[in-house]
Amino acid sequence: MFSNIRWRIAIPYVILILAAMGGLTLYLSRLARDTQLADLEANLLIGARAVAESAVPLLANPEGDALDALAREWSALLEARVTIIAPDGTVLGESHEDRSQMDNHLTRPEVQQALAGGQGSSIRYSETVNYDMMYVAVPVTTAGGERLGVVRVALPLDQIEENVSRLRQTIFTATLLTAMLAAMIAIAIAERTARPVRRLTELARRMAAGDLDARLYRAGRDEVGELARAFNHMADQLRDQVQDLVTERGRLAAVLENMADGVIITDDVGRVRLINPAAARLLSVGPADSAGRSFAEVARHHHLIELWQQGCSQGQERVATVELDRQGTFIQMIVTPLTSAGVQTCLVILQDLTRIRRLETVRRDFISNISHELRTPLASLKAVVETLRDSALDDPPAARRFLDRADQEVDALTQMVQELLELSRIESGKVPLRLSPTAVASVVAPPVERLQTQAERNSLRLVAELPAGLPLVLVDADRVQQVVANLVHNAIKFTPDGGEIRVTAEWQPGQPEVVVQVRDTGVGIPAGELERIFERFYKSDRARSGGGTGLGLAIARHLVQAHGGRIWAKSREGKGSTFYFSLPVADGTGQGDS
């Protein structure tokens, strides 16, 4: 109960009222009793003096029961007990009891006081009548000052006690009513004070739960009202700050979500507190499963772990390039220690350098290949020129033979330059495609027929087998024929005498593409080189290349991709190779081959 502010205000107030009213009740009841006793004593003194005046003649000459009769007469008048006592304490007259049975009254306090000071009074329990009484005594004296005795008048106090009790009960009832009224007022005041506090508490709970628009709109002009207005202002400021934080957090999350670089933040004990999708992808872990785990569990690579430990422990930025796996995945790791509010954390940035490394490898291979391809014809041309300069000009048949050789080398250089220019135009998108629905046979048969003579010269069997029911494809026929020619020419070049080259196509009903296959029984391609055979100038085996620029497969790849298709190869060394490429089906064109 006392944890509630309403009762903490009301109960002390009610207790204070009850204590004050209780004290007032005691004070008033005591004051009323004392006042009534004083009035009673004064009245009894007046009556006692009147009795004393009338008793002077009888005490001067006491005769028989005259004093008893006097006592009973005044008792009836005063409605009180009257006792006449001799100076030696003997009871000479009594209005209520048998005086012969009464004790000597000389030792009574009121009698002693009357004899000593002219009047006396006392309140005590009467053994004779068995209840409290007030006794008042006055001396009986003659005109000459002789003391003849003492007159004592007494009244029971039960009526006074009853009056005082009635007054006390009245005051107590008034006290209860006042306390109840005070309690109601105190509770009302406490409730009015506590209500806005409870509302503020409820608003604070709602804000803690996320309702930042909760406000207390009705507020008074007192301190609680000032508190409510201050709370509303605080809520406005908090809402604005939270909205700013949410906006900034959203921007940061969007940046981290879409960054190409991986970002990891670890705390002072090495646990991962933040990891973005790029980092999870590079490390092949799940973002949700990585949070809260140690960096060593997430990284799982000793070079990464060592670099992170060095950067965090030394408090210095560390940068290194690490190869993650045998597939050639390279990353650059940057470890930057951070200190925020005295807490040491580490920022780890992972940059994927795989593509850059591959491009660097391609660039080196390109330079190496183009240098090699240019070196042979240029060296041959130089030899021809030197021979002609030295002596061949004087021998016309020899000179003609050397000039024919020079012409062949120039043609080879010209072809290389033309293929390079064409590949450059294709890669830059400067070769527009004239797309039209075309039968698959129209793009396969012509290049196969053109290369039939070369295949026969190499003792190879070249056939094209196209199944019935192939749909039309949406292609640039000339460009696709160039792709087929490059693949077939490549197969002829790498297939030994007596081998076979077969060109086929397949299509599954409902599929959006037709797949063309060029299969040979040649020497095959090593598994480690399959991914690079479509690069410019790349040759899987220079010893078996027998010439060529090494640009045919690169041109074929770009032409197929320009059509929205795919090109790939499967091969086993010594068993032959199969090249595949897909062509998009022309919608609603019906069947193209029968």
Rosetta blueprint (number, residue, H / E / L):
1 M L
2 F L
3 S L
4 N L
5 I H
6 R H
7 W H
8 R H
9 I H
10 A H
11 I H
12 P H
13 Y H
14 V H
15 I H
16 L H
17 I H
18 L H
19 A H
20 A H
21 M H
22 G H
23 G H
24 L H
25 T H
26 L H
27 Y H
28 L H
29 S H
30 R H
31 L H
32 A H
33 R H
34 D H
35 T H
36 Q H
37 L H
38 A H
39 D H
40 L H
41 E H
42 A H
43 N H
44 L H
45 L H
46 I H
47 G H
48 A H
49 R H
50 A H
51 V H
52 A H
53 E H
54 S H
55 A H
56 V H
57 P H
58 L H
59 L H
60 A H
61 N L
62 P L
63 E L
64 G L
65 D L
66 A H
67 L H
68 D H
69 A H
70 L H
71 A H
72 R H
73 E H
74 W H
75 S H
76 A H
77 L H
78 L H
79 E L
80 A L
81 R E
82 V E
83 T E
84 I E
85 I E
86 A L
87 P L
88 D L
89 G L
90 T L
91 V E
92 L E
93 G E
94 E E
95 S L
96 H L
97 E L
98 D L
99 R H
100 S H
101 Q H
102 M L
103 D L
104 N L
105 H L
106 L L
107 T L
108 R L
109 P H
110 E H
111 V H
112 Q H
113 Q H
114 A H
115 L H
116 A H
117 G H
118 G L
119 Q L
120 G E
121 S E
122 S E
123 I E
124 R E
125 Y E
126 S L
127 E L
128 T L
129 V L
130 N L
131 Y L
132 D E
133 M E
134 M E
135 Y E
136 V E
137 A E
138 V E
139 P E
140 V E
141 T E
142 T L
143 A L
144 G L
145 G L
146 E L
147 R E
148 L E
149 G E
150 V E
151 V E
152 R E
153 V E
154 A E
155 L E
156 P E
157 L L
158 D H
159 Q H
160 I H
161 E H
162 E H
163 N H
164 V H
165 S H
166 R H
167 L H
168 R H
169 Q H
170 T H
171 I H
172 F H
173 T H
174 A H
175 T H
176 L H
177 L H
178 T H
179 A H
180 M H
181 L H
182 A H
183 A H
184 M H
185 I H
186 A H
187 I H
188 A H
189 I H
190 A H
191 E H
192 R H
193 T H
194 A H
195 R H
196 P H
197 V H
198 R H
199 R H
200 L H
201 T H
202 E H
203 L H
204 A H
205 R H
206 R H
207 M H
208 A H
209 A L
210 G L
211 D L
212 L L
213 D L
214 A L
215 R L
216 L L
217 Y L
218 R L
219 A L
220 G L
221 R L
222 D L
223 E H
224 V H
225 G H
226 E H
227 L H
228 A H
229 R H
230 A H
231 F H
232 N H
233 H H
234 M H
235 A H
236 D H
237 Q H
238 L H
239 R H
240 D H
241 Q H
242 V H
243 Q H
244 D H
245 L H
246 V H
247 T H
248 E H
249 R H
250 G H
251 R H
252 L H
253 A H
254 A H
255 V H
256 L H
257 E H
258 N H
259 M L
260 A L
261 D L
262 G E
263 V E
264 I E
265 I E
266 T E
267 D L
268 D L
269 V L
270 G L
271 R E
272 V E
273 R E
274 L E
275 I E
276 N L
277 P H
278 A H
279 A H
280 A H
281 R H
282 L H
283 L H
284 S L
285 V L
286 G L
287 P H
288 A H
289 D H
290 S H
291 A L
292 G L
293 R L
294 S E
295 F H
296 A H
297 E H
298 V H
299 A H
300 R L
301 H L
302 H H
303 H H
304 L H
305 I H
306 E H
307 L H
308 W H
309 Q H
310 Q H
311 G H
312 C H
313 S H
314 Q H
315 G L
316 Q L
317 E L
318 R E
319 V E
320 A E
321 T E
322 V E
323 E E
324 L L
325 D L
326 R L
327 Q L
328 G L
329 T L
330 F E
331 I E
332 Q E
333 M E
334 I E
335 V E
336 T E
337 P E
338 L E
339 T E
340 S E
341 A L
342 G L
343 V E
344 Q E
345 T E
346 C E
347 L E
348 V E
349 I E
350 L E
351 Q E
352 D E
353 L L
354 T H
355 R H
356 I H
357 R H
358 R H
359 L H
360 E H
361 T H
362 V H
363 R H
364 R H
365 D H
366 F H
367 I H
368 S H
369 N H
370 I H
371 S H
372 H H
373 E H
374 L H
375 R H
376 T H
377 P H
378 L H
379 A H
380 S H
381 L H
382 K H
383 A H
384 V H
385 V H
386 E H
387 T H
388 L H
389 R H
390 D H
391 S L
392 A H
393 L H
394 D H
395 D L
396 P H
397 P H
398 A H
399 A H
400 R H
401 R H
402 F H
403 L H
404 D H
405 R H
406 A H
407 D H
408 Q H
409 E H
410 V H
411 D H
412 A H
413 L H
414 T H
415 Q H
416 M H
417 V H
418 Q H
419 E H
420 L H
421 L H
422 E H
423 L H
424 S H
425 R H
426 I H
427 E H
428 S H
429 G L
430 K L
431 V L
432 P L
433 L L
434 R L
435 L L
436 S E
437 P E
438 T E
439 A L
440 V H
441 A H
442 S H
443 V H
444 V H
445 A H
446 P H
447 P H
448 V H
449 E H
450 R H
451 L L
452 Q H
453 T H
454 Q H
455 A H
456 E H
457 R H
458 N L
459 S L
460 L L
461 R E
462 L E
463 V E
464 A E
465 E E
466 L L
467 P L
468 A L
469 G L
470 L L
471 P E
472 L L
473 V E
474 L E
475 V E
476 D L
477 A H
478 D H
479 R H
480 V H
481 Q H
482 Q H
483 V H
484 V H
485 A H
486 N H
487 L H
488 V H
489 H H
490 N H
491 A H
492 I H
493 K H
494 F L
495 T L
496 P L
497 D L
498 G L
499 G L
500 E E
501 I E
502 R E
503 V E
504 T E
505 A E
506 E E
507 W L
508 Q L
509 P L
510 G L
511 Q L
512 P L
513 E E
514 V E
515 V E
516 V E
517 Q E
518 V E
519 R E
520 D E
521 T L
522 G L
523 V L
524 G L
525 I L
526 P L
527 A H
528 G H
529 E H
530 L H
531 E H
532 R H
533 I L
534 F L
535 E L
536 R L
537 F L
538 Y L
539 K L
540 S L
541 D L
542 R H
543 A H
544 R H
545 S H
546 G L
547 G L
548 G L
549 T L
550 G L
551 L L
552 G H
553 L H
554 A H
555 I H
556 A H
557 R H
558 H H
559 L H
560 V H
561 Q H
562 A H
563 H L
564 G L
565 G L
566 R L
567 I E
568 W E
569 A E
570 K E
571 S E
572 R E
573 E L
574 G L
575 K L
576 G E
577 S E
578 T E
579 F E
580 Y E
581 F E
582 S E
583 L E
584 P E
585 V E
586 A L
587 D L
588 G L
589 T L
590 G L
591 Q E
592 G L
593 D L
594 S L
